[in-house]
Amino acid sequence: MSRRMDRVEEACKEELSEILQRETKDPRVGFVTITRVKVTPDLRHARVYVGIMGDEREVESTIAGLESAKGYLRARLGRHLRLKYLPEIEFVKDTVTEEALHLSEVMERTREERGEE
């Protein structure tokens, strides 16, 4: 992967995080953390991975809020980034944190079953 793609991904992550934190007023958008951004080599598409706190209903509501704000977020991103093509944004729920917590619980149960502390 090129250094330019790395820089674009990091800039998108930082700017989108800032915009979501300070400017998004949609009540459906709950506590959201942008965990990473992956941009295609042609820089036309960005997959934005989001960590969302809450139950399944809150997660679905937050994703719906993000989807409806996609145009606004993309426009605001365009004001901050100077790119020939502004990437189309796709939001994806990041499950890495949930998987890590589950793995930790499994490891803890295994330790308890073996009698280890």
Secondary structure, DSSP 8 states (H G I E B T S, - for coil): --HHHHHHHHHHHHHHHHHHHHT---TT--SEEEEEEEE-TTSSEEEEEEEE-S-HHHHHHHHHHHHHTHHHHHHHHHHH---SS--EEEEEE--HHHHHHHHHHHHHHHHHHHT--
